[in-house]
């Protein structure tokens, strides 16, 4: 259960970062904010297709939400291909890029956004990755 708590905490930090980006975009346009939410949902699902679907423990994922979404894909667990890793990395990065131009003009939301992304990453690296049993994951120590 301790592992699941860190998965939830990391997910909450990621959601706060995304909602901070939505807020910054909303100050410019309601349509931009809505478009970003739609974009994040699509990219998040695609990320699970290229990264999480290959995970042999997606049924007991300690990252919580990605494991549930990854069950949609009927891919057989196995090693990640370089193409899967490249696409996954690209998808993960582009989730956080769209709100940056709007956030640069807002120092406090920018700080919240960056701190939450950092804390989400730190939570995964420090508490989730060492406990993960995915023998194929490139982040496994």
C-alpha positions in Angstrom: 0.0 0.0 0.0 2.9 2.3 0.7 3.9 2.1 -3.0 0.4 3.1 -4.1 0.5 6.2 -1.9 3.6 7.5 -3.7 1.9 6.7 -7.0 -1.1 8.8 -6.0 1.1 11.6 -4.7 3.1 11.7 -8.0 -0.1 11.7 -10.0 -1.5 14.5 -7.9 1.6 16.6 -8.5 1.3 15.9 -12.3 -2.3 16.9 -12.3 -1.6 20.1 -10.4 1.1 21.0 -13.0 -1.3 20.3 -15.8 -4.1 22.4 -14.1 -1.7 25.2 -13.6 -1.0 25.1 -17.3 -4.7 25.1 -18.0 -5.1 28.2 -15.8 -2.3 30.1 -17.6 -3.9 29.2 -21.0 -7.3 30.1 -19.7 -6.2 33.6 -19.0 -5.5 33.9 -22.8 -8.4 31.9 -24.1 -11.0 29.4 -22.9 -10.5 27.5 -26.2 -6.8 27.2 -25.6 -7.3 25.8 -22.1 -9.9 23.3 -23.3 -7.7 22.3 -26.3 -4.8 21.7 -23.9 -6.9 19.5 -21.7 -8.0 17.5 -24.8 -4.4 17.4 -26.0 -3.2 16.1 -22.6 -5.8 13.4 -22.6 -4.9 12.2 -26.1 -1.2 12.3 -25.5 -1.6 10.5 -22.2 -3.4 7.7 -23.8 -0.9 7.5 -26.6 1.9 7.4 -24.0 0.4 4.4 -22.4 0.2 2.7 -25.8 3.9 3.2 -26.5 5.4 2.7 -23.0 3.0 1.2 -20.5 1.4 -1.4 -22.8 4.7 -3.3 -22.9 4.9 -3.5 -19.1 4.5 -7.0 -17.6 3.1 -5.6 -14.4 0.5 -3.1 -15.8 -2.2 -5.0 -13.9 -0.6 -4.0 -10.6 0.9 -0.7 -11.7 2.2 1.4 -8.8 1.8 4.5 -11.0 -2.0 3.8 -10.7 -3.7 5.5 -13.7 -1.3 4.5 -16.5 -1.8 0.9 -15.6 -5.5 1.1 -15.9 -5.3 2.8 -19.3 -2.5 0.4 -20.5 -4.9 -2.5 -20.2 -6.8 -1.2 -23.2 -3.9 -2.2 -25.4 -3.5 -5.9 -26.0 0.2 -5.8 -26.5 2.3 -8.6 -25.2 4.7 -7.6 -22.4 8.3 -7.5 -23.5 11.4 -5.3 -23.9 11.0 -1.8 -25.1 12.1 -1.0 -28.6 14.2 2.1 -29.3 11.2 3.4 -31.3 8.9 2.9 -28.4 11.3 4.7 -26.1 11.8 7.6 -28.5 8.0 8.1 -29.1 7.3 7.7 -25.3 9.9 10.3 -24.4 8.6 12.7 -27.0 5.0 12.3 -25.9 5.9 12.8 -22.3 7.8 16.0 -23.0 5.2 17.5 -25.2 2.5 17.2 -22.5 4.3 20.1 -20.6 5.3 22.3 -23.5 2.1 24.0 -24.7 1.5 26.1 -21.5 5.1 27.4 -21.2 4.7 30.5 -23.3 1.7 31.6 -21.2 3.4 30.6 -17.9 6.6 32.6 -18.7 4.6 35.8 -18.1 3.2 34.5 -14.8 6.0 33.9 -12.3 4.0 32.2 -9.5 2.1 29.8 -11.6 5.3 29.0 -13.5 7.0 28.2 -10.2 4.1 26.0 -9.2 4.2 24.3 -12.6 7.9 23.6 -12.5 8.0 22.5 -8.8 5.1 20.1 -9.3 6.7 18.5 -12.4 9.9 18.2 -10.4 8.2 16.7 -7.4 6.3 14.2 -9.6 9.5 13.1 -11.2 11.3 13.0 -7.9 8.5 10.9 -6.3 8.8 8.4 -9.2 12.6 8.2 -9.2 13.0 8.0 -5.4 10.0 5.9 -4.3 8.4 4.2 -7.3 11.2 3.1 -9.6 13.2 1.2 -6.9 10.1 -0.8 -6.0 8.9 -1.4 -9.6 9.1 -5.0 -10.8 9.1 -4.2 -14.5 12.3 -5.9 -15.6 12.1 -4.2 -19.0 11.9 -0.6 -17.8 14.8 1.6 -18.7 14.4 3.5 -15.4 14.8 0.4 -13.2 17.9 0.4 -11.1 
